[in-house]
């Protein structure tokens, strides 16, 4: 099923990148070539801690979620489809014409400039990108899962095109793939393992097209080289670098100082008195910016919007070296086990709204945390806002439930 293989990718990609750095590859995120420093071994111990804690959590902790009572399965009717499609259309109009994403699609503005200049439209735009549109698509995929694929293809095609346009508005090369991952996770929950191959190939094709479209590349070998480099070295070079700083005995900045950012920048500034004009303090108290600074980038480049991928390995190193790595990976194992069981139970009990939102959280919070690091990725106040308001939106779309209580999945 996609859930398991996505988690596997979150560890395999940076591990390969770290191995390449130890073999001497040039890390574009750290502006230097690598060398052996035992980062591969430390990351491997972290993976072992993750695996052990996940297995123990599933064996010893009962994630039954008894408060999720079974419900009748929603029936795919015109009302649901119209409300969902109109909601997505409104979101697309907002991201494309209010936020200005149409300029990214037409390539009249750089995607980096677009993201840094979103301003007040940024908060709602990212909620649309990460929670509202993917969750609605996942919900539609679930209610049409009861129909044969050829009967569901047309009703799902129009919402899918709108979701793709929303994702393209932000200029992320993997944006379209990520937008459909929550739907893929729940729709293909019970598929046999071999089905992961065509699904992965489709995802790879989507990212390939993203590189071709946004980077203006046409040579297949160039695109493949860049894509492989991005999926491996650039996933692991920052983790390698921060471990290297630790291994040579450098004093690393405080990790605890980055935690208050989970309440959002406005509350953070109100409480701490630190704002963006205090650039060094601002960077030191935001995990993603801090790890980018430790990678070798100057303050003014970071404040202009540059941000590196650090992984939870970097977070563990800042917490406490190898002990911190093992601890953070073990915590990730428990959280992953709980989220997996939550989605499974929701699908068993026809809780499609909850399953759709949990799947979006898996992709845009847990997966983002595993790959990027920073506890704010799973605890930030904007995530709570996205889940709560997304729940209300989906409940409005769902309306009254159908008269059947049959389970779609026998998990």
C-alpha positions, 0 to 999 in steps of 0.5 A, spaced: 500 500 500 502 507 498 502 509 506 508 504 507 512 505 501 511 513 502 514 512 509 520 507 506 522 513 501 522 518 507 528 514 509 531 511 503 532 517 499 536 521 505 540 515 506 542 514 499 544 521 499 548 521 505 551 515 503 553 519 496 556 525 501 560 520 504 563 517 498 565 524 496 559 527 492 558 535 492 552 537 496 548 543 493 545 545 499 551 545 503 556 548 498 561 543 499 563 536 497 562 530 502 567 525 506 566 519 510 564 521 517 560 515 520 553 519 518 551 513 514 551 509 520 548 514 525 542 514 520 542 507 520 541 506 527 536 512 527 532 507 522 533 501 526 530 505 532 524 507 528 522 500 526 523 498 533 518 503 536 513 502 530 513 495 531 513 495 539 507 501 538 503 496 534 504 490 538 503 493 545 499 500 544 492 499 542 490 504 537 483 502 537 480 509 537 473 507 540 470 514 539 470 513 532 463 510 531 461 506 525 457 510 520 453 509 514 458 510 507 456 516 504 453 515 497 456 519 491 450 523 489 450 530 485 449 534 491 456 532 494 459 532 487 457 539 485 459 542 492 466 539 492 467 541 485 464 548 486 469 548 492 475 546 489 473 551 483 473 557 488 479 555 491 483 555 484 480 562 482 483 564 489 490 561 488 490 563 481 487 570 480 487 573 487 494 570 490 497 570 482 498 563 481 496 564 474 503 568 473 507 562 475 503 557 470 504 562 465 511 563 467 511 570 467 513 570 474 518 566 478 515 560 482 520 563 488 518 570 487 511 568 487 511 564 494 515 569 497 511 575 495 504 571 497 503 576 503 496 576 506 494 571 501 499 566 503 496 563 509 489 561 506 493 559 499 497 554 503 491 551 507 488 550 500 494 547 497 496 542 503 489 541 506 482 543 503 484 541 496 487 534 497 482 532 502 476 534 498 480 529 492 481 524 497 474 524 500 471 524 492 476 518 491 473 514 497 466 515 495 467 513 488 471 507 490 464 503 491 463 504 483 467 501 477 473 505 475 470 506 468 464 509 472 468 513 477 473 516 472 468 521 469 466 524 475 473 524 478 476 527 472 473 534 473 475 535 480 482 532 479 483 537 473 482 543 478 486 540 484 492 539 479 491 547 477 491 549 484 498 545 485 501 548 479 499 555 481 505 554 486 510 552 482 512 546 486 515 541 481 512 535 485 506 539 487 501 535 482 504 529 485 503 531 492 496 534 491 494 527 489 498 523 494 492 523 500 487 520 495 492 515 492 493 513 500 486 512 501 483 509 495 489 504 494 489 502 501 488 495 500 492 494 493 497 488 493 504 490 493 506 490 486 501 495 484 506 500 488 510 499 481 505 503 476 503 508 482 511 510 483 512 510 475 506 515 475 509 519 480 515 519 477 512 521 471 509 527 474 515 529 477 519 529 471 513 533 467 514 538 473 522 539 471 520 539 464 515 545 465 518 549 470 525 548 469 524 549 461 528 542 460 527 538 454 533 533 454 531 527 458 538 525 461 539 532 464 532 531 467 533 524 470 540 526 472 537 533 476 531 528 479 536 523 481 540 528 484 534 532 488 531 525 490 538 523 493 543 528 495 539 534 496 535 530 501 541 528 505 547 533 504 544 537 510 543 531 514 550 529 513 553 536 514 550 537 521 552 530 523 559 533 520 559 539 525 557 534 531 562 529 529 568 534 529 566 537 536 563 544 534 558 547 539 551 547 535 545 552 537 540 550 541 534 546 539 529 548 544 529 555 542 526 553 535 520 550 539 516 556 540 515 557 533 509 552 533 504 557 535 505 561 529 510 567 527 505 573 530 504 569 536 512 568 537 514 575 535 508 577 541 511 573 546 519 573 544 519 580 541 523 577 536 521 579 529 524 579 522 528 585 522 532 581 528 535 577 522 540 573 526 535 571 532 530 570 527 534 565 523 536 562 530 529 560 532 526 557 526 529 550 525 528 550 517 532 557 517 537 555 522 539 548 519 540 552 512 544 557 516 548 551 518 549 549 511 553 555 509 548 560 507 549 567 509 543 570 513 541 575 507 540 569 502 536 565 508 531 571 509 530 572 502 526 565 502 532 560 501 530 554 505 534 547 505 531 540 506 534 537 513 530 531 515 529 529 522 536 526 523 538 533 523 533 535 528 535 529 532 543 531 532 541 538 534 537 535 540 543 531 543 547 527 538 546 520 536 542 519 543 537 525 540 537 521 533 535 515 536 530 518 540 527 522 535 526 516 530 523 512 536 518 518 537 517 518 529 515 510 529 510 511 534 507 517 531 507 513 524 504 507 527 498 511 530 497 515 524 497 508 520 492 505 525 487 511 525 486 511 517 485 504 517 480 505 523 477 510 519 476 506 513 473 500 516 468 505 519 466 509 513 469 515 517 471 518 510 472 525 512 476 523 518 480 519 513 481 524 508 484 529 513 488 524 516 491 522 509 492 529 508 496 530 514 500 524 513 503 527 506 503 534 508 505 534 515 508 527 517 512 526 511 514 533 510 517 532 517 520 526 516 524 529 510 525 536 512 525 536 520 522 541 525 517 539 529 513 545 527 511 541 521 507 536 525 505 541 531 504 548 527 498 552 529 496 552 522 496 545 521 490 545 527 487 551 523 487 547 517 484 540 520 479 544 523 476 548 518 477 542 513 473 538 517 467 543 517 468 544 510 468 536 508 462 535 513 458 541 509 460 537 503 458 530 506 451 533 508 446 527 510 449 520 510 447 514 505 442 509 508 448 503 507 452 501 512 456 496 508 464 497 509 468 498 503 474 495 506 475 489 510 482 491 513 
